[in-house]
Amino acid sequence: MKYTIGELIYFSPTGTTKRIVESIAEGFGSTSHRHLDATFSDISKNETFSDNEICMIGSPVYAGRLPSTFLSRISHINGNGRYAVLVVVYGNRDFEDALVELFDFAIAHNFKPIAAGAFIGEHSYSTSSFPLSQGRPDSIDSTKAIYFGSRIVAKVSSKNSDMVLMGTTIPGNRPYKPIPAILNVAPATDLELCTNCQTCVSVCPVHAISASNPAVSDDNECIRCSACIKKCPETARSMTDERIVEISKRLFNGCKDRKEPVTIV
Ligand SMILES: Cc1cc2nc3c(=O)[nH]c(=O)nc-3n(C[C@H](O)[C@H](O)[C@H](O)COP(=O)(O)O)c2cc1C
């Protein structure tokens, strides 16, 4: 059977996860896949997948785990025994238990994982004062993602019956690391710079920003993904809360060494 990539399923508030899964699909030679983008809404439980199509599932790493928003948005999907490629993207600190959590999700949802990888994207908390993995994925990352895609093609073309990955090959621990206490804060808006263009409102994955007054965000809804900060054309939004600034500073000082993607095929 000739396999193609059928769907890219992903959550990607600041776009790095989307770029990585697209590069992997490029390496696979895939041009006709569907995008099931869970960044803004749930993936329907009525999605159907055909036998010769491989599903790629991509997620950013939040605190060494998968974002709970993504997990709830894809909670209805059923792989019906289809092959899956699993990808996490992290900000050059660590991906900890995120890939193993994605593997367990895939098994529980009736997918058969055949390849997995952890790639690096610019950290959501990167700022001009504290740049963190800035500009990643860069051309080296894209080349590695494309190469990963080409290795998956070789694997599915090899007629090897041991296609499905063993859980023990995936880095990470069970039980997963606990999710840390949530800081209920949202980015602030500089009213001198804001032009009320509504970009922040449209890019917020959880609709936490008021359309009638974008300077008002719901601290409890905000998932601190930084989409509104990175996509504001006037650089009017920023994370001013001291605790988040402190995290950026700590990451800047502690995660300077460039990490490289890890792939399992
Ligand atoms: C709430 C939150 C927690 C994060 N936790 C981690 C982490 O534990 N390790 C890490 O290296 N990067 C972490 N990051 C950075 C993201 O994983 C990284 O920037 C990723 O590329 C974002 O994906 P996206 O561009 O698809 O949104 C975190 C980002 C956010 C917003």
The ligand as an ORCA input file, in Angstrom:
! r2SCAN-3c Opt
* xyz 0 1
  C       2.795     28.328     28.939
  C       4.031     27.907     28.193
  C       4.865     26.930     28.721
  C       6.021     26.531     28.018
  N       6.803     25.541     28.541
  C       7.922     25.158     27.888
  C       8.753     24.118     28.407
  O       8.446     23.460     29.393
  N       9.914     23.840     27.763
  C      10.313     24.540     26.641
  O      11.405     24.294     26.159
  N       9.491     25.467     26.077
  C       8.308     25.785     26.672
  N       7.487     26.724     26.113
  C       7.822     27.287     24.788
  C       7.026     26.635     23.648
  O       7.005     25.227     23.776
  C       7.666     26.996     22.297
  O       7.851     28.367     22.204
  C       6.878     26.488     21.098
  O       7.717     26.652     19.977
  C       5.568     27.254     20.890
  O       4.830     26.634     19.870
  P       3.847     27.456     18.867
  O       4.724     28.447     18.120
  O       3.322     26.413     17.963
  O       2.832     28.154     19.700
  C       6.333     27.139     26.774
  C       5.475     28.112     26.252
  C       4.345     28.489     26.941
  C       3.428     29.511     26.337
*
